[in-house]
Amino acid sequence: MEENKNTTVQTTEEEERELLAEQARIRREKLAKLISEGNNPYEKTFYNVTANSTYIKENFEKLEGKEVSIAGRLMSRRIMGKASFSHISDRDGLIQIYVKRDDVGEGDYMSYKKDYDIGDIVGVKGYVFKTQTGEISVHCNHIEMLSKSLLPLPEKQHGLTNMDIKYRQRDLDLIVNPEVRKTFIARSKIIKEIRAYLDGLGYLEVDTPVLTTLEIGAAARPFKTRHNALDIDMYLRIETELYLKRLIVGGLERVYEVGRIFRNEGMDAFHNPEFTSVEMYQAYTDYKGMMDLIENMYKTITLNVCGSTTITYQGTQIDMGAKWKRMTMKEAVKEACGADYDSWADDAAARECAKALGCEVEEGDSATRGHVLIALFEHFVEDTLIQPTIIYDYPVENSPLAKRKASDPAFTERFEYFICAHEFGNAFSELNDPIDQKARFVKQVEEKRAQEPGCNAQVDEDFITALEYGLPPTGGLGMGVDRLVMLLTDSATIRDVILFPTMKPKR
């Protein structure tokens, strides 16, 4: 029975392919006919567009009875003898056109009926009016084909639902799924709002190298390439942090970069090997100053993009406008599971506490109190942080670039903020002691080489040298743009907010 079922599916798919091939053949025949008649649509180089669908609808009273020139993709046709209705899609949406033989002429009307297909790019001139059913439309007095679509679009009733095709053929996805187009328009607006907010605070946008000559000791694994002219290995950047802090040393004081980051790691709903981050650094402030900055920035962006500071993400209401909760990691762990960092006499006591609570610590018998605290946080706390929450004062064990707390050197002035149980950004009071920084880098490199014997991790000596000239007290923060876009567009996976996400090649 199973064999028969599979055969049926294969036959259906084959029939589908044959139908598509036949439709493509017919469209090419139509193209050949147009060319033979001297109407090659691909020769068109310019079309004067004076309005789009949104502008016409929003300004109907002003435009009623006036001529406009529009262009877009033909998405529907309803042929009724001497007159027809169609819909044209542009970036902002759909607008109906009314095509009448007596208005456009016999020849153009017959071509429109016989040579045009759904998916063709057309130009239309005509006057704005409203149909008897109340739909704002354009009464056409001229129509021409600007580009021929040689492949049929997916059937309207089914749309484009195959996720693999959606991500591989984002162009097609954008054509047939208007909500996808809205997502990426929103993404563009979000990035503009980020820039506007930081520019308004006196930050300077900069660009730093994507290709670097060394593999740093950070936990992330880089992509490796080869520079032929220099005959050296190079690496795609895993962050922009070190270059940006060198600019603070140079006196720029407030800088940020919106840039692509590359990490040779796994993929899931919140991770893509290539993603967009924003990193910002400000002299003469600390991590508490960055707390205020990011909270206010998120509230501003959310309001400007969504029209409200209360949003819904995957069925959960998020109040971005309320005062964000702030807790130390020690406080959050104690509240969640009762474990009290300050009561642990030594590392062994901490490990025993974790064992009693059923929490496995990756470092095993070498785990310190800091390692245990981090493990307990990840085990008991992260999934509970639904509303915007700032967790601060991280153990030094996982904060190689953050400044130690003067009152407790086992901890650093670092915070992460969480929404819907996911981390959205990371910030420090930046470590500006070159001696301490060098020691941490050396330890980090040693640990990475021990874990990955084949890696070429090195200490960034240029950065250490920059610190030796003097980095002022500085607050720094990095955030993932894609995750913010996911949140504000209610998108379930990062692939839905990256135009062309990383995909395994089709064989």
C-alpha positions, 0 to 999 in steps of 0.5 A, spaced: 500 500 500 505 504 501 508 503 495 502 505 491 501 511 495 508 513 493 507 512 486 501 516 486 504 522 489 510 521 484 505 521 478 501 527 481 508 531 481 510 529 474 503 531 471 504 538 475 511 539 472 508 537 465 503 542 466 508 548 468 512 546 462 506 547 457 504 553 460 512 556 459 512 553 452 505 557 451 508 564 454 514 563 450 510 563 443 506 569 445 513 572 446 515 570 439 509 573 437 510 580 440 517 580 437 515 578 430 510 584 431 515 589 433 513 589 440 519 586 444 517 588 451 524 587 453 526 593 449 523 598 454 528 602 458 523 607 461 516 608 464 514 614 467 510 612 473 507 618 477 503 614 482 502 608 486 497 604 489 497 607 496 498 614 494 492 613 489 487 610 495 490 615 500 489 621 496 482 619 492 478 625 493 484 629 490 485 625 484 478 623 482 478 624 475 485 626 474 490 622 469 495 617 473 501 613 470 502 606 474 506 600 473 506 593 476 505 586 475 499 583 473 496 579 478 489 578 476 484 578 470 477 578 469 475 578 461 468 580 459 468 581 452 469 588 450 471 590 457 475 587 463 478 588 470 485 586 472 489 588 478 496 590 478 501 589 484 506 594 486 511 595 492 505 597 496 499 593 494 494 592 489 490 597 485 484 595 480 484 597 473 479 597 468 480 596 461 475 597 455 476 596 448 473 603 446 478 606 450 485 603 448 483 601 441 482 594 438 489 592 437 491 593 444 485 590 447 486 584 443 493 583 445 491 585 452 486 579 452 491 574 448 498 576 449 498 578 456 499 573 462 498 573 470 505 575 472 507 580 466 509 587 468 505 592 465 504 600 464 497 603 465 495 610 464 488 612 465 484 616 470 482 615 477 475 613 479 471 608 483 467 603 481 459 601 483 462 596 488 466 602 491 473 600 489 478 605 487 480 604 480 484 606 474 480 607 468 485 605 463 486 609 456 493 606 455 496 599 457 503 596 454 507 590 456 514 592 460 516 585 461 514 578 459 513 573 465 515 566 462 514 562 468 507 562 471 506 564 478 503 559 483 496 558 483 492 564 487 488 559 492 494 555 494 500 561 494 507 559 495 507 555 501 513 550 500 518 553 505 524 551 501 522 554 495 520 560 499 527 561 502 531 559 496 526 563 491 525 569 495 523 573 489 517 569 488 515 569 495 515 577 495 511 576 488 505 572 491 505 573 499 504 580 500 505 579 508 512 577 506 513 584 502 511 588 508 516 584 513 522 586 509 519 593 508 518 593 516 526 591 516 528 597 512 524 601 517 527 598 523 534 599 521 533 606 519 530 607 526 536 604 529 540 609 525 536 615 527 536 614 534 543 613 535 545 619 530 540 623 535 545 621 541 551 624 537 553 617 535 558 616 528 556 611 524 563 607 521 565 601 517 570 597 519 574 591 516 570 584 514 576 581 512 581 580 518 588 577 518 587 573 525 583 568 528 581 571 535 580 567 541 573 568 542 568 562 542 565 563 535 568 559 530 570 564 524 569 562 516 576 562 513 578 564 506 585 565 502 588 572 500 591 570 494 595 576 493 598 576 500 598 569 500 595 568 507 589 566 510 584 571 512 577 570 516 570 573 516 569 577 522 565 574 528 564 581 531 566 588 530 567 590 537 575 590 537 576 595 531 570 600 534 573 600 541 580 602 537 576 608 534 574 610 541 581 610 543 582 614 537 578 620 540 571 618 536 568 617 543 561 615 540 561 610 534 556 605 532 556 600 526 550 596 522 554 590 519 554 583 517 557 578 522 559 571 520 559 565 524 561 558 522 556 555 527 549 551 527 543 554 524 536 554 528 530 559 529 534 564 532 541 563 528 543 564 521 551 563 519 550 570 516 547 575 520 546 583 521 548 586 528 549 593 531 554 595 535 555 601 539 560 604 544 560 610 548 566 613 552 565 616 559 559 611 560 558 604 563 553 598 563 548 602 566 548 608 561 547 602 556 541 599 560 538 606 559 540 607 552 537 600 549 531 600 553 529 607 551 531 605 544 527 599 543 521 603 546 522 608 541 523 604 535 517 599 537 512 605 537 515 608 531 514 602 527 508 598 530 504 604 532 504 602 539 509 599 545 505 593 546 506 588 541 504 580 540 509 575 539 507 568 537 501 569 541 504 572 547 503 580 549 509 584 550 509 590 553 515 594 551 513 600 554 513 598 561 519 599 565 524 593 564 525 589 570 533 589 572 536 583 576 543 581 577 544 574 575 545 572 582 538 575 584 535 571 578 538 564 580 536 565 587 529 567 585 528 561 580 531 555 584 533 558 591 540 557 590 544 562 593 551 564 590 553 567 596 552 561 601 557 557 597 563 556 601 567 554 595 567 551 588 566 544 590 560 547 594 557 550 588 558 543 584 554 540 589 548 545 589 548 544 582 548 536 582 542 537 588 538 541 583 539 536 577 543 541 573 549 539 569 555 543 569 559 543 562 565 544 566 564 538 570 569 537 576 573 543 574 567 548 574 568 554 578 562 558 582 561 562 576 561 556 572 555 553 576 551 560 577 551 561 569 549 553 568 543 554 573 541 561 570 541 557 563 537 551 566 532 555 571 531 562 569 532 564 561 526 560 559 522 564 564 524 571 562 518 573 557 517 581 558 523 585 557 528 583 562 535 586 564 540 581 567 546 584 569 553 582 573 555 576 570 561 572 572 568 573 569 568 566 567 564 568 561 566 575 560 573 576 557 572 583 555 568 586 560 570 590 566 571 587 573 566 590 579 571 593 583 566 591 589 567 584 587 572 582 582 569 575 581 563 579 577 563 583 571 559 589 569 556 586 564 548 585 562 544 581 557 537 583 556 531 578 554 525 578 551 520 572 550 525 567 553 531 569 548 537 574 549 537 580 544 543 584 546 549 584 550 553 590 553 559 591 558 563 596 562 568 595 557 575 593 560 580 598 559 586 595 563 591 592 558 594 588 562 588 584 565 585 584 558 592 581 555 592 576 561 584 574 559 586 574 551 592 569 553 587 564 557 582 565 552 586 563 546 589 557 550 582 554 552 580 555 544 586 551 542 585 546 547 578 545 545 580 545 537 587 543 536 587 545 529 585 552 530 589 558 529 587 562 535 591 568 536 591 574 541 590 581 538 596 584 539 594 591 535 588 591 540 592 590 546 597 596 543 591 600 542 589 599 550 596 601 552 595 608 549 589 609 553 581 607 552 577 612 556 571 609 561 567 606 555 560 603 555 559 598 549 553 594 547 551 589 541 545 587 538 542 582 533 538 586 528 534 580 525 532 578 532 529 585 533 525 584 526 523 577 528 520 580 534 517 587 531 514 583 525 511 577 529 516 572 525 517 565 528 524 564 525 530 568 523 529 565 516 523 569 515 526 576 516 533 575 512 532 576 504 536 570 502 538 565 508 543 560 508 541 554 504 544 547 503 545 547 495 540 543 491 543 537 488 
